[in-house]
Amino acid sequence: MKRKASTSASSTRILWMLRFAITDLRSRISALKVFLACLILGVTLVAATASLYRVIEQNLLADTRAILGGDVELDTNEPLPNEVLEWIRQTGRISLVREFDTIVSSESGDGFFRAEILVPDAAYPLYGELKLAPNQSREDLTAKQGEFWGAVIDPLLAERLEQTVGDELQIGAATFRITGLIEKQPDRSLNANWRGLPVMISEQAVDATQLIRPGSRVDYEYRIQTERDLDLWLEEFERAFPDTRWDITTFAERSERIAERLDQIATALILIAFTTLFIGGLGVANSIRAYLDEKLGTIATLQTLGLRRRPLVGIYLLQIGLMGSLAGLIGGAIGLGLAAVAIGVAGDAFALAGPEGASSWLQLWLLPLLLSWLFAVLTAYVFALPSLAKALAAPPAGLFRGQVQPASHEPRKWRIASYLLLAVYIGATLLGLPSPELGLLFLLAVIVLWGLLEGLIKGLRHGAKTLENSGFAGGNFARRLALANLHRPGSPLRATLLSLGTALTLVVACTLLVTTLLRALETTIPAESPALILYDVFPDQMEEVERGLTSLDASSSTELLPLVRARLAKVNEQPIAELLANDSQARREAMGDEYKLSYLSGNPEGLELVSGQWWTSPAPKGAPVFMAMEDREANELGLSAGDQVQFTAQGQSITAEIRAIYRQKGLQTRFWFEGILQDGALDNLISRYVGAAYQSDPAAKTSQQWLAQNIPNVITLRTADWLQTAGNLLNKAAAGLAAVATVSLLASLLVLSSVVSVSRRRQLYEANLLHCLGARHQAIRQSMLLETGLLTFLATVFATALGALIALPLADLALKLPAGDLWWLGAMVAGIVSSLALLGGLLPTLKAMRLNPAVLLREGG
């Protein structure tokens, strides 16, 4: 009975605490608008990015076999030997897809677009389902009907060509009729929109195109389906054929690569979301402090009336939990709604099909919502606990003095609880990230930056105090007051640099990256790039190509470079198979990887030396030739100037000494050569050329049409078309970056509004006090404006420096584009935004300032 009575009393007490917490909240919930808004904004980004990541991950990773086309893929540029095919057939099923690139055009010949011609065999696809419209077999749709062969094309290509089913399509020397559209292709390349959209034709139709001749580049992709263990299958295959030079990929390796890339991208986006949530947490801290300042009298009164400390603590912890939960659910719902809209816009690319889609609903939608709620509540408690501790530690005796003041420091137990909660918050963040390693690096970077920021704040406060005491301000009262406001206790310096500075850092970084890309597309590339890029020009076609382009445009100039594909055989006289014997995956990749080799020939790619030096002499006979290697390839193998490498191409060996390491110029690079050799070193191996035609864009259109009609095997790409495609992709990326930066900036502005709301009452009180002591109204306003100007300057410098520190290395290393001369643009954006934000917060204060000594009497002086 005693236990039942005790349980009943506890339930009654909890219900009373809950009712009191809700009633107390309802009386002043308007004071917590910033609390809710800051949390909702941060949680919205967290929920949206987490949900999108889950959907994309499940779709891609669940269909890795279908994306690859089989359990194992062997990619080569020539048919596999019969003994290899026989061995594979004994261990599973095999399917062959031949692929080659070309240019296709509509019947009118107005538009030319790069396409990937696919010639699948009867066993295709081994995994997944190929859906065509109309719903007929691929064999029937690609068969010859009358005088035309049938072709099944990607809907996006049909849209670009402004063609539909029944229209005619020119591929090489043959005219095809579009007989169907590819609604769903399980192994569709993830970068098909960029490189070339798929067109399926029959085996018999290939000869009619006249696109394949000796030396043509054709990819033979053999997909294998086996029930055996893949690791065991690969070991047996390598033992049976130890000297293979094919690119071998398993679905597990592809899945691992996709997962790793997805994790990196998702982690970066989620970290930005958590940064916004962190900024919002500062608003939570300011908002809850302002709210509790108003509740100090209520807290002291309840203590005076005999309410014990435990239920009092429980009441305000409940209030924080209720507000955090409300913000988490609202922000999570908004974030999931935005993710659903994005998935709907993407169409079938992220559609969940079948029972797996139904069964994964909880994981894809409910789990992100629960995580959003969890992080909202954790953020609310982490940032509100210190202010709550100080408020609850306020001595009730202040009631008898007319004003209750919060404690200057939180009690030791509360401080320990805050640290433990912060540790839980950090642990939950790292565990919730797809890539904990990147999360840990981010955490270390935050700690380092926080330490630097603390040092900067202390330095600025010390500098302001030194300037004030050194006589710098002279007799200027407004200047002395502004400097004093920067270093006194309760200064807005810390909150401004943390909130506005962090958000502005993202804005500056995004501005520099996007502007760098736009400048590369709109100025640098058109100024340096040719109007037409040429691929797969055979040696006997060079004169005809140059003569034909010159006849179409007398001012045209054509530059052709040899292209030889080779495989790396030895490094410093050690076979690559021995060098990478301990890493089977790296060994297979290195042995199957093809290097595109060429001559320097005037350096049309604008290659930049990283180390070593170029040469001027031709290749010697009977001695290793000089070679320059691309930095990415050299770094992967740990090579540097002075090392020796050996390549095999068309059954011949090429021994080269690395004399230089170079880097490509990012977006301006057209051919991506991995190796440059001395002139003459490749003469016996050259079967194809690539090149560039420098002419006007109208002439490039005519040239493209002439080449398609007279030399159809030559693949052409207009720079204008490439720029348009790149511009569209960039605009989407810029819109995404702008959206993230805007949300982060909005959260920062909310934090600033909370800072202003907390300090407004203090500023008005101090203004009245100074006015009573003889300060003029104009001098007080000048001091406020000067203080705001100093904060604007500091926030701008802080954000510009840190934003440039993030953006410039990314532009240099990832995009390989210069951005250092654009720092002024980041500073201008940071200065304008910070000025508008801080002045926007100051103007209402100046407008509300009514200097009246009677205010001091009402405030209790």
N, C-alpha and C positions, 0 to 999 in steps of 0.2 A: 504494500500500500504506500509506504514511504517513497519507494522508487517511482511508482505511478504519479504520486503527487509532485515529486521533484521534476519528472518529465513534463507534466502538465504545466508546472510553473515556468520551466525553461521555454516551452513552446509559447506560452503567453507573453513572456518577456521578449522573445524574438519577434513575435507579431507586433508587439507594442513598439519595439525599436524600428521595425520596418515601416509601420504607419507614421511614426514621428519623422523618420528620415524622408519619406515621400512628402508629407505635409510641409516640412521645413524646406524641401527643395522647391515645391510649387510656389512658395512665397517669394523666392528670389531666383527662379530658374533663369530669368533674363540675364542675370549676372554671369551665367555660365554659357552664353551663346558662343563665345570664342572657344571655350573648352570643347564644346560639341563640334564646331566647325573645323577646328584644327585636327581633331581625331578623325572625323569623317573623311577629310581630304586625304590624309595619309593612308587610312584603311582602304579607301577606294582604289588607290594605286596598287596596294598590296594584293587585294582580292582580284583585281583585273589581271595583273601580271601572273599571279599564281594560277588562276583558272586557265588563262590562255596557254601557259606552259604545260599544264596537265593535259589539256586537249591535244595540243600539237605533239607532245611526247607520246601519248597513247596511240595516236594515229600513225605516226611515223615508225615508232619502235615495234608496234604490233604488226606492221606490214613490212618489216625489213626484208623478209624472204621475197615478198612480191616486188618490193622496190629493186632489190638486187636481181630478181628473176629466177633465183634458185638458191640452193644451199651453198653452192660454190660457183664462182664465175671465173673463167679463164679468158682473158682479153689478149688478143694478138692481132698482128697486121697481116697474117697469112694463115691459110688453113692448117689445122693440126694434122700431124702425121697419122696414118691409118692405125699404127700400133698404139698410139695414145688414145685415139677414139675407141678402139676395141677394148682397151683396159678400162676406160671410163664406163662403157656400156655394160661391162661385167659387174660394176659396182653400183649402178643406178641408171636413171634416165638422163638423156641429154637433149638439149635444144640449142639451135644455132640462130643467132640474129646477126645479119650483116648490116653494117651501118656506114654511111658516107655522107658528107656534107655537100650541099650544092645550093644554087640560087633558083628559086621558082618565081614564076610571074603569072599574072592573069592572061586571059586570051588577048586582051588589048595591049598587053606589054607595058602598061603604065607603071605598075609597082613591082619592085623586085625585093624579095625577102629571103634571108638565109633559112634553109630548112635542113632537117636531118632525115635522110631517106632510110627507112627501115625495111629490111627484107627478111621477115621471120619465116621459119620453117613450119611444118605441119604440127610439131609438138608444142609450139608456143601458144599460150604461156604455161610454164610449169606450175606457177603459183598465181593466185588471184584470178580475176576474170576480166577479159577484154569486152567492153560494151560498146557497140557501134549503133549508129542511127543512120539508116533503118536497121531494124533488128534482123540482120542476115549474117551468114557466115563470112569471115574475112576472105576466104577463097573465092566466094561468089562475087563479092564486091570488087575485088582487085582483078578479076578475070577480064579478058578482052571481050568487049561487046561492040560488034560492028568493027569500025576502023579505029576505035580508041580503046586503050587500056584503062582499067578503073584505078582510082586512087582514093584512099581513105585519109583524110587530113584532120589536123587539130582544129577545133572550132575557132580558136584565137587567130590562127593563120587564115582561115576563111574570112574572118572579120577584117583582118588587115588587107587582104586581097579584094575585099568587097565582093566575095564570091559565095555561092551556095551550092547545094547538091544539084547536079545537072549541068553546071558550068564547066568550061574547059580550063585546063591548067597546063602550063608549059614547064616541063622538066627536061633539061638538056635539049636533045634533038627531037624529043617525042612530045606529042600532045596527049594529055590524059583527060579523062572526064571525071569530075569529082562525083563519086558514087556513094559516099558516106562520110560521116563525121565521127571522130573518136570521142565518145562520151566519157569513157573511163579506161585509162591505160595503167595497169598495175605497176609497171616499171618505168613510168614516165620520168624523165630526168628532172631533178629538182631545179636545174638552171636552164631548162629548155626555153623559157621566155627570153633569156638573155642570149644563148648561143644559137639555138635553132629549133623551131617547132617541128614535131614529128609528122612525116608523111609515109604511109605504108603502101607499098606496091608489091607486085608478085615477082617471083624469081625470074619468070620468063620476060617480064617487062624491062628488066635491067639493061639487057642488050640494046633495046630500042632507044634508051636515053643516050647511048654512046658516051657516058660519063666515065666509064671505067676502062682504062687502058694500062699497059705495063708501066708501073711506077705510081699508079694512082693510090691514094691513101684510102684503104678500106679497113674498117675494124671488124674483126670476127669475134663476137662475144658468145662463148659457149657457156650455157647455164646448165648446172648439174643438180639433179635431185637424188638424194641418197638417204637411206635409212640408217646408215652407219654413223658412228661417232666421227665428227668432223676432224678432230685432232688426229685420230688414228688414220682417217682417210688421207689427210695431208701427209703424214709421215710415210705411209706406204707409197703414195704418189711420188714423193720426192726421192724415195729409195729407188723406185722403178725408173724415174727420169731425173737424175741428179743435176743435169746440166741445162735444165729448162730455163728459157728466157721469156716466160710469159708472165703477165700480170695476173696473179692469183689472189682472189678476195673471197672470204667466206662471209656468210650473212652475219655471223657473230662479230666479225671484225667491223663490218659496215655498221652494225647496230651500235657497237662501242664508239665508233667515230661520230655517228649521228648524235648519240647520247652525250658524248663529251662536248660537242659543239653546242648542242641545245642547252646543256647545263651551264656552259660559259655565258651564252647570251642571256638565258633566263636569270642567272645569278646577277649579272650586271644590271638588268632591268629591275629585279626585285630589290637589289641594294639601293638603286635610286629611289624606289618606293619607300624603303626603310629610312633613307635619308630624309625624305619628305615627312615621314612619320616622326622622325627624330625632331625635325624643325617644329612640327606640330606639337611635340611634347613640351617644347619651350613655351608655346602658347598655353598649354595645359597648366604648366607651373605658374605662369603669370596670372592666368584666369582664376585658378583655385586659390591663389594667394589673395587676390582681390576679393573673392567671395568669402574667404575665411576671415579677412579683416573686418568685413561687415558682420560676421557671426561671432566675433570675439565677445561681445556683450552677452549674447545668448549662451555661449559656452560657459562664461564665468557665472551667469545667473543660474544655470542648471547645476553647476558645481556647488554654488552657495546654498541652493535649495536641497542639497543632499544627494544628488544623483551620483552614483559611484562611477569611478573612472572607466571600468570595463564597458558598461553599456554606452557611456558617452563616446568612447573610442569606436565601438561597434556602429553607432549611428552614423558617424561621418565616414567610416570605411564603407558602410553600405551605400551611402550617397555617391561616393567615388565609383564604386562598383556598378551601381545602377546607371550612372552617366556614361561610364566606359562601355557597358554592355549596349546601351542604346546607340551610342556612336558606332560601335563595332557592327551591330546588325544593320544599321542604316547604310554605313559605308560599304559593308560587305555586299549588301543587296545592290547598291549602285554599281560597284565594281563588277559583280557578276553580270549585271545587265549590260554594261559596256562590253564585257567579254563576249556575251551572247550576240550582241549587235555586230561585233567584229567577225565572229564566226559566221554569222549570217551573210555578211558582205563577202566573205571569202568563198562562200558557196560550198560546193561538194568537196573542196580540198580538205576541210576539217570535219566532214560529216561522219558521225558515228553510225555504223551500220550493224544490223543483226543483233543477236542476243548480247554480244559483248558491249555494245553501246548502251543497252538497257541496264545491264548489270553494273556498268561502271558509273552510272549517274551519281551515286553517292560519293564516289571518289573524286569525280570531276567537278561537282558543284557543292555538295554539302561539306566536304573536307575544307576547301578554300574558305567557305563561309565560317566554319568553326575556327579556322586559323585566324581569320580576320577578327572575329570576336575575341579570341584569346589575346592577340597582340594589342588590340584596343584596350582591353582591361589591364594588361601588363603595363602598357605605356602610361595609362592613367595613373596607376599606383606608383610606378617608378618616379614620375615627375611630380606627383602630388604629395607623396609621403613626407618629404622634408618640410613643406609648408604646413601640412597637417600636424606634424610633430611639434613645430614651434607654436602653432595656435593652441593646441591642447595643453602645452606646457606654460601657457600664459597664467600668471598669478591672479586669482579671483579678486584679490585685494584692490586691483585697479578700479573696480566698480566704485569704491568709496572715494577714489581720487578723481573720478569723473571720466577716466579713459583707460581702457584695457589695452596693453601693448603685448604683442607676441614675444616669446622668448627669443633671445639673440641667437641661440644655438639649439638644435634639437638634442634631446637627451641621448645618452650613449646607447641605450637599448634600441631606440628608434634608428640611430645611425647604423648600427649593425644590421638591423632589419632591412634598411634601405640598400646596403651593400649586397646583402644576400639576394634581395629581389632583383637588383641590377644584374647579378651573376646569373640568376635564372633567366632573365630577359635575354642576356647575351647568348646563353646556352641554347635557348629556344630559337633564337635567330639563326645561329650557326647550323642547328639541326634541321631547321626548316628550309635552308637554302639547298638548291640542287647541287652546288659545288661548294662544300664546306671549306676547301682549300682557299678558293677565292674569297670566301667570306672571312676567313681568318686573316688573310692579307689585308682585306678592307678594314677589319677591326684594328690590326696593327697600325695601318695608315691613319685611322681615326685617332688612335691613342697618341701617335706622334704629332699629328696636326693639333690635337687638343693641347698637348704639351707646348707646342710652338705658339698656339693661340694664347695660352695662359701667360707664357713669357712675354708675348706681344702686348697683352693687356696690362701686365705689370709695368712693362717698359713705357707704355703710353701714359699710364697714370703717373709714373715717376717723372716722365718728361713734362707732363702738364703741371705737376706740382713744382718742378724745378723752374719752369718758365714763369709761373705765377710769383714765385719767391725771388726770382732773379731781377725783377723790375722790367721784364719784357713788356708787360701790359702797361707799364707806366702809370699814368693817372687815369687810364680809361677804365671806368667801373665795369662796363659791359664785357670787356675783354677779360678782366680779372674774374668776373663772375662765371663766364663761360668756361675758363680754364679750371676754376674750382669745381664746377659741376662735373667735370670729366674724372676727377680723382677722388671725390668725396664718396663715402659709403652710400650705396643705393644708386650709384651712377648707372645710366642706361647703356654704358659702353659695352659691357659684356653681352647683354641680350641683343644689342644691335649687331655686333660682329658675329655672334653665333647664328642668329636667325637670318637676318638680311644678308650677311656675308656669305653664309653657306648657300642660300638660294641663288644669290647673284653669281656665285662661283659656277653653278650649273648653267646659268644663263650665258655667262661669258664663254664657257667651254663649248656649249652648243653653238653659239654665235660664230666662234672662230672656226670650228669644224665645218659647219654648213657654208660659211662664206668662202673658206678655202676650196671646197668642192665646186661651188658655183663659179668661182673665179677660174678654176682649172677648166671647167666646161665652156664657159662663155668667152674667155679671153685667151688663155695660154694655148689650149688645144687648137682652136681654129687658126691661131696665128702660126703654129708650127706644124700642124698636121696636114697631110695630103687630102685631096677631095675623095680619093678612091683607094681602097686597100685591095690588093690582089693576092689570091692564094692559088696554089697548085698550077703554076705555069710550068709547062714542060720545056726542056732546053730547045727543042725544035720549034717552039711557039714564041720564043722571046722576040725575034725580029718582027714577026707578024703582029704581036701585041703592041710593041712600041710604034711600029709604022701605022697601025690602025688608029691608035689613040692620038698620034700626031696629026693624022689626016682629019680627025674630027675637031681638033683644037690645036692650032699651030703653036700656041704658047705652052702646050702641054709638055711636061717632062716626066719621064718614068724611070724609077730606080728599082732594080731587081736584085735580090740577094739569094744566094743558094741556101737551101734548107736540107740538111741531112739528119735523119733520125738514127741515133746510135744508143747502145746500151753499155753501161759501165761494167767492165770486166775485172779490172785490177786497180788497186790503190797502193802505190809504192811497192809494186811487184808482188803484192799479196792478193790472191783472188778474193773477190768480194764475198763469195760464199764462206771463205775461211775467216775473213775479217769480221763478219757478222754471224758467226756460227752459233753464238749464244743467244741470239734473238731471231727466232724463226720468222716472225712477222716482218721485222725490219729487213731481214735477208731477202724474203720474197718480194717486198716492195722495191728494194734496191736493184735486184736482178731483173725485175719486170718493168722498171721505170725506163722510159725513153727520154733521151736528152736531145733537144733541138739545137744543132750546131750550125754555125754560119761563119762568115768573115765579117770584119769590121766595116770595110767599104764606106768610109766617110762617116761612120757612126750615126746612121739615121735615127736610131732609137734613142739617141741622147743618153747613152749609158754613162754612169758616173763611177769613177774609180773609188774603191774603198781602201784598197791597199795594193802595193806593187806598182808596176808601170806598164804602159803600152809599148809596142814595138813598131818598127818601120820596115824591117827586113822581111822578105818572103820566106816560106817554109824551106828549110834545107833538105837535102836528100840523104836518107839513111841515118837520120838523127831525130831524136824527139823534137816535136814542133812546140812552139810556144802556145799557151792557151790562157784565156781569162775565163773564170768561172763565176756564175751568179752567186751572190752572197748567201741566199737561202740554201742552195744545194751544198755549197762549201761548208756552211755552218752545221748542216745535218750530219755530214761525214767528218767534221772536224779538220777540214783541209785549209791550207794557207799557201801563200806564195812559196815556191820551192818544192812542193810535193809533186809527185809524178802519178799520172793516171793513164789507164789504157781503156779504150773503147773498142767495141766491135760493131761494124755496120756492113751489111750485105756480105758477110763472111770474111771481111778484111779487118785487120787490127790497126788502130791509130794510137800511138804512144805520144803523150803530151806532157810537158812540164808547165805547171801552173805558174804564170808570171804575174798575174793580177787577179784581184777579186773586184767585181763591179756590182752595182745595184741598178735595177730598172727604175723607170720614172713613173711608176704607179699608173694613173689613168692615161698618161700620154704614151705608154708602151703599147705596141701593136702586135708584136710577134712573140715576145717573151722567150728569147733565146736563153738557153741554160749554159751555153758555152760558145766562146768566140775563139777561132783558131787563126794561125798565120795564113795569109793568102797562099793558095796552092795546096794546102794540106788536105783538102776535101775534093780536089778536082776529079779523081777517079770514081767518086761516090755520088756525085750530084745527079739527081734524077728529077728534082723539082725546084722551083724558085718561088719566092714570095716577094711582093714588092708594093710600091706605092706610086700613084699617079697624081702629080700636082697640076691641078687645073681648076677652073671655076665649077661651082656646083651644078649649074645647068649643063655644062659640058660633061660632068660626071654622070648625069642621068642618061645622056645620049650614049656615052661610052659604055655604061652598064648594059644598056639595051643592045648595043652592037656586039659586045662580048658574048652575051647570052645567045645571040642568034648565030654567031660565027665561030666562037670558041667556047662551047657550052661547059667544058670541064673546068674552066677558070672560075673560081668563086670570087665574087666581088662584094665589097661592103662600102657603102657610102658613109663618109664621116658624119654627114648631116643626120642620117638615120640613126647612127650610133649615138650621137649627141642627144637626139630626141628620146631614145630609149633610156639613156643614162639620166637625162633630165627628169623623166617621169619617175624613175626609181628614186632619184635624189629628192624630188619634191615630196614623195611619200615619206622618205626617211626624215627630211626636214620637218614635215608636219608632225611626225611622231616625236622628234626631239623637242619641237616647240611646245607640243602638248604637255610633255613631261615637265619641261622647264617652267611652263606657265602654272601648272598645278603646284609645283614646288614654290614658285614665287608667290602665288596666292596664299599658300600656307604661311610663308614668311610675312606677308603683309598682315595676315590675321594675328600673327605673333606680335608684330609691331603695334597693332591696334590694342592688343592686351597690355603691352608695355606702356603705351600712352595712357590707357585707361587707369592703370595702376599708379602712374606717376602724375596724372593730371591734377588730382586732388592735392597732392603734395606741392606741385608747382604753383597752383593757385594760392594755397596757404602761404607758401614762402614769398610769393609776389606781394601779397597783402602785408606780410611781416616787413619786407624790405621797404614797401611804400610807407609804412608807419615810421620806419627808421630814417626816412628822408630820401629814399631812392625815387628818381623820377620814372614816370610811366614809360617814357621812350627808352630810357636806359635798360629797364627790365626787358622790354620787347627785343632790344638789340642783343642782349645777352642770350636770350632764347634762340634768336635767329643764328647768332654766331655759334652757339653750342650745336645746333642742328647742322650748320655748315661743316663744322669740324667732324661730326659723326658721319656725314655724307662723304666727306673726303676720305676718312679712314676706311669706311665700308667699301668705297670704290677701289682704293689701293689694294686692300685685302683681297677682294673678289677678283680683280684684274690679275694680280700676281698668282693666286692659286689657280684660277681658271686657265691662264696661259700655261702654268706648270702641268696641267692635265692635258690640254688640247694640243700644244705644240709637239710633244713627243709622239702622241697618237698620229698626228698629221704626218710627221716625219717618218715614223717606223711603219705604221700600218698603211697609210695612203701614199707615202713617199712623195708628199707635196710640201713645198715651203709655206709656212704660215707665220713666221716670226715677224714679218713686216706688217701684220694685221693687228698687232697688240693694241694699237690706238683705237681700233673699232670696238674691241672688247671693253676698253676703258671708257669709251664714249657711252656705250650701252649701259655699263654699270653705273656711270655717273648720272645719266638721265633717269634710270629706274630708281636708284637710291634717292635722288633729289625729290622725285615725285612722291616716293613712299614716305620719306621722313617729313617733307614739307606738308604732305597731305595729313600726317598725324599732328603736326604742329599747329596748322591753321585753325582747327576747331578749338584748340586750347587758347590761342590768342583771341579768338572771337568770344570765347566764354569768359575771358579774364575781365572781371569788374573789380577794380581796386577800391575796397571799402573797408576801413578799419573795423567796422562793426562785425565783419566776418570773423575776426580774431576772437571777439567776445562770444560769438555763437559757437565757435569751435572749441572754446575752452582754453585758448592760448596755451 
